[in-house]
Amino acid sequence: MTQRTSAERPYLSIGEVLGLLLEEFPEITISKIRFLESQGLIVPERTASGYRKFYDDDVERLRYILTEQKDKFLPLRVIKDRLLQLAPNVPNHVA
């Protein structure tokens, strides 16, 4: 059984997202991505076996969160409120 590459599927794994954002955000880790998910800031889909599936919109949302933290030093609560204003229909785990 061969693994499909990101070129063959429309989503990225958490490791691929990390690789994509690492140069721009050297402080990012898989743990931080999982933490942001636990706080309801990102809500990636899951495969049947539980792996996260990050689509382009998820990556852009993550990039926005990290930029707000890095450039404006905003707390997660403020970032979450701004995300709700920008995209009120995006699901959140924690209100």
N, C-alpha and C positions, 0 to 999 in steps of 0.2 A: 504494500500500500504506500503510495507516495503522497507527500504533503503538497497541498496547493500553495502556490506563492501568492503574494498580494496582487501581482499582475493578473492572476486568474480569478480573483474574487473581489467583490466590491468593498470589502472592509479590511481593517488592519487588526492585528493582535495587540495586546498591551505592550509587548516587547517591541513591536514595529513602531508603535506610537512613540515610545520612549526614544528609539533611535532617530525618529523624525524630528523630535523636539529638543534633543540633547544639546545640539550646538547652540541653539537660540536660548535655551534655559538649562545651563549646566547643573543647576541644583535639582532638577527634576529626577525623581526615582519612581520605580514601579510602586513603591509604598505610598508615595505622595499621590499618585494617580488614584490608587485604591482609597486613600483617605478622602480625597475630593469627592469620590463616588459615595463614600459612607456619609458624607455631609450633604448629599443631595445636589451637589453642584453639577455633576455629570451623571448621565444615566445611560451607559452603553447597553445595547442589546446583549443577550447571552445566547450561546449555542445550546443545543440540547444537553451537552455535557458540561455546561456551566462556564465556558470560556467567554471572555468579553469580546464583543465585536464593535470596533470603532469605525464609524463611517466618517466621511469628510466633515459633516456638520458637527460631529462629536469632537473631532480634532480641532476645528476652528473654535468651538466653545472652550475647550481646554486651553488653547492658545490665548484666548481672551482673558480667562481667569488668571493665567500665569502672568500675562502682561499687566493686568490691573494690580496684582500683588507686587510685581517687580518694579514697575514704573511709578505707581501711585501709592504704594504701601497700604493698600486698602485691606481691611479685615474681611474674612470670608462672608460674614453676615451682610456687609454692604455690597459685596460683589454679587451675592445671591439675590439681593433685592434688585440690583441693576439688571441682572439676567432676567428676572421675572418681568421687569418693565419692558425689556427689549423683545422677549419671546415668551409671552404669558402662557402659551399652549405647550411649551416644552415640559415634559413631566419632571417632577421633583419628588424625591423620597422624603425629604424633611422640609416642612413648611416654615 
